[in-house]
Amino acid sequence: MNEILDLVIIGAGPAGMTAALYASRAMLNFAIIEKGFPGGQVINTYEVDNYLGIKMTTGMELTNMFLEHINELGVEVKTEDVEEITIDGDIKTIKTYSGTYQAKTVILATGASWRKLGVEGEARLAGRGVSYCATCDGAFYKGKDVMVVGGGDVAVEDAIYLSRMCKKVTIIHRRDEFRAVKVLQEKLFKVENIEVLWFTELEEILGDEVITGARVINNQTKEVKTIEVDGVFVAVGNIPNTGLLAGKVDTDSSGWIIADENCETSVPGIFAAGDLRVKSLRQIVTASADGAISVFAAEKYV
Ligand SMILES: Cc1cc2nc3c(=O)[nH]c(=O)nc-3n(C[C@H](O)[C@H](O)[C@H](O)COP(=O)(O)OP(=O)(O)OC[C@H]3O[C@@H](n4cnc5c(N)ncnc54)[C@H](O)[C@@H]3O)c2cc1C
C-alpha cells in the first residue's frame, strides 16, 4: 500500500512549479511529476520580457531560476510520465510508467501544445523566427516583415497586434474568408500594413539559423512564390494536454478543462492550473497564478 499524499502535482511548467512552491510553504506532503525536462512551454522561447521584475531573460534561464527556487525548498521534481489517473472516491490514484501514487488531491498542470503545421523548416526554426505566440514574441519583430498563418480569431488578432510594431504583416489563409468574428475582420481590413493572401498555404519556412523567407502556394492556381519575412507566426490553434482526464471532468467542446476561480474542476479534489483550463490569456504569469491559487484551494480541501 502506498503512502497517501496530500497532493500530487502533474506537470512542471510555470503552473506546476509555482504549485510546488506554495505546497512546500504550506508544508503539504506532496509530489510533483514531470514527463520531460521541467519548464514546460517556456523552454521553447529564447526571450521572455513580460514577467514582472525580470526585464529580459531566456526561457531556459527563467526555468532554471524557477527550478533553483523550488529545489532550495527541498522539492525534487520526479521525472515520470503520468499514464492514468483514477479519480473516483476520496483517494486518487496516479499511475506512471514506473510507479503508483495515491493522494487526497491532484493538481493537473499539464499545459497545452500549440498546433503545428508540420511543414519543412517549422521545427528547425521554432524559437528562431517561428513563433506560436504573438503577444509573447511580437516585440522582437519591431520594424520587420512577418507572416501570420491562420484564419481564426487568434490569427486575425495576432496580425492586427503585429501590425502595430512590424513594418509589414502578410496573413495567409487557405480559404477565401476568415473564420474570425466579423468585428475583428473589419478591423484588420482597415490596417494599411497588412496584406491578406487568400487560398494560400505555407509549404516551407526558409533559413538555417534565422528565417529568411517562406514558400507559399496558392491552392487554386498552384502558383508557388517565396515571400521574404523575418518571422512566421503560426496561429492555427492549440490543443490542451488533458487526455489524462478526458471524459472524467467537465471540459468545453475543445477539451479545455472548466475550472472555477479557485481552479476547482467538476470533480472534488481535482484542480486544473495553467494553460490547460478555459481562460482568456495563456501566459507564464497567469499559469503561475493558477499554481498558487490551486494549492490554496487544495490545502483547504485536504
Ligand atoms: C514559443 C512560446 C513562447 C512563449 N513566450 C512566452 C512569453 O514570452 N511570456 C509568457 O508569459 N508566456 C509565453 N508563452 C506561454 C507560456 O509558456 C505558457 O502560458 C506557460 O508555459 C503555461 O504554463 P503551464 O504550466 O500551464 O503549462 P506548460 O508550460 O505547457 O507545462 C506543462 C508541463 O506538463 C508536462 N506534462 C504534460 N503531460 C504530462 C504527463 N502526462 N505526465 C507528466 N508531465 C506532463 C509537460 O511536459 C510540461 O512540462 C510562450 C509559449 C510558447 C510556446
The ligand as an SDF file (V2000), in Angstrom:
LIG
                    3D

 53 58  0  0  0  0  0  0  0  0999 V2000
    7.2080   29.6380  -28.1530 C   0  0  0  0  0  0  0  0  0  0  0  0
    6.4790   30.1530  -26.9380 C   0  0  0  0  0  0  0  0  0  0  0  0
    6.8490   31.3520  -26.4090 C   0  0  0  0  0  0  0  0  0  0  0  0
    6.2010   31.8460  -25.2730 C   0  0  0  0  0  0  0  0  0  0  0  0
    6.6260   33.0220  -24.7590 N   0  0  0  0  0  0  0  0  0  0  0  0
    6.0320   33.4980  -23.6430 C   0  0  0  0  0  0  0  0  0  0  0  0
    6.4820   34.7180  -23.0710 C   0  0  0  0  0  0  0  0  0  0  0  0
    7.4120   35.3670  -23.5590 O   0  0  0  0  0  0  0  0  0  0  0  0
    5.8270   35.1500  -21.9650 N   0  0  0  0  0  0  0  0  0  0  0  0
    4.7890   34.4760  -21.3920 C   0  0  0  0  0  0  0  0  0  0  0  0
    4.2600   34.9130  -20.3700 O   0  0  0  0  0  0  0  0  0  0  0  0
    4.3330   33.3160  -21.9340 N   0  0  0  0  0  0  0  0  0  0  0  0
    4.9200   32.8160  -23.0360 C   0  0  0  0  0  0  0  0  0  0  0  0
    4.4600   31.6550  -23.5930 N   0  0  0  0  0  0  0  0  0  0  0  0
    3.2880   30.9990  -22.9750 C   0  0  0  0  0  0  0  0  0  0  0  0
    3.7300   30.2250  -21.6960 C   0  0  0  0  0  0  0  0  0  0  0  0
    4.8630   29.4300  -21.9990 O   0  0  0  0  0  0  0  0  0  0  0  0
    2.5940   29.3380  -21.1980 C   0  0  0  0  0  0  0  0  0  0  0  0
    1.4590   30.1260  -20.9530 O   0  0  0  0  0  0  0  0  0  0  0  0
    3.0100   28.6110  -19.9050 C   0  0  0  0  0  0  0  0  0  0  0  0
    4.1500   27.8290  -20.1040 O   0  0  0  0  0  0  0  0  0  0  0  0
    1.8790   27.7110  -19.4050 C   0  0  0  0  0  0  0  0  0  0  0  0
    2.3410   27.0420  -18.2640 O   0  0  0  0  0  0  0  0  0  0  0  0
    1.6780   25.6710  -17.7500 P   0  0  0  0  0  0  0  0  0  0  0  0
    2.4540   25.2980  -16.5380 O   0  0  0  0  0  0  0  0  0  0  0  0
    0.2280   25.8290  -17.6630 O   0  0  0  0  0  0  0  0  0  0  0  0
    1.9050   24.6120  -18.9140 O   0  0  0  0  0  0  0  0  0  0  0  0
    3.1780   24.1320  -19.7330 P   0  0  0  0  0  0  0  0  0  0  0  0
    4.2190   25.1790  -19.7880 O   0  0  0  0  0  0  0  0  0  0  0  0
    2.6130   23.6130  -21.0060 O   0  0  0  0  0  0  0  0  0  0  0  0
    3.7660   22.9280  -18.8670 O   0  0  0  0  0  0  0  0  0  0  0  0
    3.0960   21.7150  -18.7560 C   0  0  0  0  0  0  0  0  0  0  0  0
    4.0830   20.6350  -18.3280 C   0  0  0  0  0  0  0  0  0  0  0  0
    3.3670   19.4250  -18.0880 O   0  0  0  0  0  0  0  0  0  0  0  0
    4.1310   18.3350  -18.5660 C   0  0  0  0  0  0  0  0  0  0  0  0
    3.2650   17.1960  -18.8500 N   0  0  0  0  0  0  0  0  0  0  0  0
    2.3340   17.0800  -19.8280 C   0  0  0  0  0  0  0  0  0  0  0  0
    1.7460   15.8640  -19.7830 N   0  0  0  0  0  0  0  0  0  0  0  0
    2.3280   15.1830  -18.7590 C   0  0  0  0  0  0  0  0  0  0  0  0
    2.1660   13.8730  -18.2280 C   0  0  0  0  0  0  0  0  0  0  0  0
    1.2900   13.0040  -18.7430 N   0  0  0  0  0  0  0  0  0  0  0  0
    2.9450   13.4810  -17.1940 N   0  0  0  0  0  0  0  0  0  0  0  0
    3.8470   14.3410  -16.6550 C   0  0  0  0  0  0  0  0  0  0  0  0
    4.0550   15.5990  -17.1210 N   0  0  0  0  0  0  0  0  0  0  0  0
    3.2920   16.0200  -18.1580 C   0  0  0  0  0  0  0  0  0  0  0  0
    4.7780   18.8860  -19.8190 C   0  0  0  0  0  0  0  0  0  0  0  0
    5.9250   18.1190  -20.1890 O   0  0  0  0  0  0  0  0  0  0  0  0
    5.1120   20.3120  -19.3960 C   0  0  0  0  0  0  0  0  0  0  0  0
    6.4170   20.4100  -18.8580 O   0  0  0  0  0  0  0  0  0  0  0  0
    5.1240   31.1250  -24.7050 C   0  0  0  0  0  0  0  0  0  0  0  0
    4.7450   29.8910  -25.2480 C   0  0  0  0  0  0  0  0  0  0  0  0
    5.4190   29.4100  -26.3420 C   0  0  0  0  0  0  0  0  0  0  0  0
    5.0390   28.0580  -26.9120 C   0  0  0  0  0  0  0  0  0  0  0  0
  1  2  1  0
  2  3  1  0
  2 52  2  0
  3  4  2  0
  4  5  1  0
  4 50  1  0
  5  6  2  0
  6  7  1  0
  6 13  1  0
  7  8  2  0
  7  9  1  0
  9 10  1  0
 10 11  2  0
 10 12  1  0
 12 13  2  0
 13 14  1  0
 14 15  1  0
 14 50  1  0
 15 16  1  0
 16 17  1  0
 16 18  1  0
 18 19  1  0
 18 20  1  0
 20 21  1  0
 20 22  1  0
 22 23  1  0
 23 24  1  0
 24 25  2  0
 24 26  1  0
 24 27  1  0
 27 28  1  0
 28 29  2  0
 28 30  1  0
 28 31  1  0
 31 32  1  0
 32 33  1  0
 33 34  1  0
 33 48  1  0
 34 35  1  0
 35 36  1  0
 35 46  1  0
 36 37  1  0
 36 45  1  0
 37 38  2  0
 38 39  1  0
 39 40  1  0
 39 45  2  0
 40 41  1  0
 40 42  2  0
 42 43  1  0
 43 44  2  0
 44 45  1  0
 46 47  1  0
 46 48  1  0
 48 49  1  0
 50 51  2  0
 51 52  1  0
 52 53  1  0
M  END
$$$$
